[in-house]
Amino acid sequence: MIQLSQEHLQTIRTHAESTYPDECCGIILGYLANEGKTVVEVMPTENAWNTEAAAEFPGGCTTESKRRQYTIAPEVMLKTQREARVSEARRGSEGRSLNIIGIFHSHPDHPAIPSECDRLYAWQGYSYIIVSVQNGKAGELKSWSLDDTHQFQIEEIENIK
């Protein structure tokens, strides 16, 4: 289960609509606990997919178009993780530092279901929130996580206040 606020959901939807017809992407920061993941912040990022990225992702991820693929620049991921761990402003009431707990992206004019490319390059333990954007309007939003056989399973989304 992943817990996030209406504000987090709106940030994802707004970013998805603003990048349409290309895929949007972003980083989900929060905490892991026995009862699931709690989102503290969603950070929209630039979709860094280009010819060079396509060459680095073999196995069905060969399109050069941001309309069907996304990637977050590695330096953005590293900087975000480093800043999350040291930022006092981002610490919870228990003094825990934040971690990257997932990624979000959009599927323009496609359902909120992971593609084979999404599955091939997904990381165990992360949540993958996908929002479907039809004709420029954000619609269905689902969260997915990998099981032990590297297959996506739907993950319950709980709205928190």
C-alpha positions in Angstrom: 0.0 0.0 0.0 1.1 3.6 -0.7 -0.3 6.5 1.2 -0.4 9.9 -0.3 -2.4 13.1 -0.1 -4.8 14.7 -2.5 -2.2 17.4 -3.0 0.4 14.8 -4.1 -2.1 13.3 -6.6 -2.9 16.7 -8.0 0.8 17.5 -8.5 1.2 14.3 -10.5 -2.0 15.0 -12.6 -1.0 18.6 -13.3 2.5 17.6 -14.3 1.1 15.0 -16.6 -1.2 17.4 -18.3 1.5 20.1 -18.7 3.8 17.7 -20.6 1.1 16.1 -22.8 1.5 14.7 -25.5 4.9 13.5 -24.0 5.2 11.3 -21.0 5.9 13.1 -17.7 8.0 11.7 -14.9 8.9 12.4 -11.4 10.3 11.1 -8.1 8.3 10.0 -5.1 10.0 10.7 -1.7 8.8 9.2 1.6 9.2 6.5 4.2 8.9 2.7 4.3 7.0 1.1 7.1 5.5 -2.2 7.9 2.1 -1.0 6.8 3.4 0.3 3.5 4.9 3.4 2.0 4.0 7.0 3.1 4.6 9.8 0.6 6.0 13.0 1.9 6.8 14.7 -1.4 6.4 14.2 -5.2 8.9 16.0 -7.3 8.2 16.5 -11.0 11.3 16.1 -13.1 12.2 16.6 -16.8 11.7 13.6 -19.1 15.3 13.1 -20.2 14.5 10.5 -22.8 16.5 11.0 -26.0 18.5 9.2 -28.6 21.3 8.5 -26.1 18.9 7.2 -23.5 17.2 4.9 -26.1 20.7 3.4 -26.9 21.2 2.6 -23.2 17.9 0.8 -22.8 17.9 -2.3 -25.0 15.1 -4.8 -25.1 12.0 -3.2 -26.4 12.7 0.3 -25.3 14.0 1.5 -28.7 11.7 4.4 -29.5 13.3 7.8 -29.5 10.1 9.6 -28.7 9.2 11.0 -25.3 5.6 10.2 -26.2 6.1 6.6 -25.4 9.2 6.5 -23.0 10.6 8.4 -20.1 13.8 8.4 -18.1 15.0 10.5 -15.2 18.6 11.7 -15.6 20.8 9.6 -13.2 22.4 12.8 -11.8 18.9 14.0 -10.8 18.2 10.7 -9.0 21.5 10.8 -7.2 21.1 14.5 -6.2 17.6 13.9 -5.0 18.5 10.9 -2.9 21.5 12.7 -1.3 19.5 15.9 -0.5 16.6 13.8 0.9 18.8 12.0 3.3 20.5 15.1 4.7 17.7 17.7 4.7 16.5 18.6 8.2 13.4 20.2 6.7 12.4 16.8 5.2 12.7 14.7 8.3 9.6 13.2 9.8 8.6 13.5 13.4 10.7 10.4 14.3 13.8 12.1 12.8 13.9 9.6 9.8 15.4 10.8 6.6 13.5 10.5 3.4 14.2 8.0 0.6 13.2 7.7 -2.9 10.3 5.2 -2.7 9.0 5.4 -6.2 8.6 7.0 -9.6 5.6 8.4 -11.3 5.0 8.9 -15.0 2.2 9.3 -17.5 0.8 7.3 -20.4 -0.4 9.7 -23.0 -3.5 8.3 -24.7 -2.9 4.9 -23.2 -4.2 3.2 -20.0 -2.5 3.5 -16.6 -1.0 0.0 -17.1 2.8 -0.6 -17.1 4.4 -1.3 -20.5 7.0 -4.1 -21.0 9.7 -1.4 -21.0 8.3 -0.1 -17.7 8.6 -3.7 -16.3 12.1 -4.4 -17.7 13.7 -1.4 -16.0 11.6 -1.2 -12.8 13.3 -1.6 -9.5 12.2 -4.0 -6.7 10.7 -2.2 -3.7 9.7 1.0 -5.6 6.1 2.1 -6.3 5.3 3.1 -9.8 2.4 5.5 -10.2 1.1 5.8 -13.7 -1.5 8.3 -14.8 -3.4 8.0 -18.0 -3.7 11.2 -19.9 -6.4 11.2 -22.6 -6.5 14.2 -25.0 -4.6 16.3 -22.5 -6.7 15.5 -19.5 -5.4 13.4 -16.6 -7.7 10.5 -15.8 -7.1 7.0 -14.3 -4.2 6.8 -11.9 -2.8 3.5 -10.5 0.1 2.4 -8.5 2.1 -0.7 -9.3 5.0 -2.6 -7.6 7.0 -5.6 -8.6 6.5 -9.0 -7.1 9.2 -11.7 -6.5 9.0 -12.8 -10.2 9.5 -9.3 -11.5 5.9 -8.9 -12.6 3.9 -5.8 -11.8 1.0 -6.1 -9.3 -1.5 -3.4 -8.5 -0.7 -1.5 -5.3 -3.5 -0.1 -3.2 -3.5 3.7 -3.0 -4.7 5.2 0.3 -5.5 8.9 0.4 -4.2 10.7 3.6 -5.0 14.2 4.8 
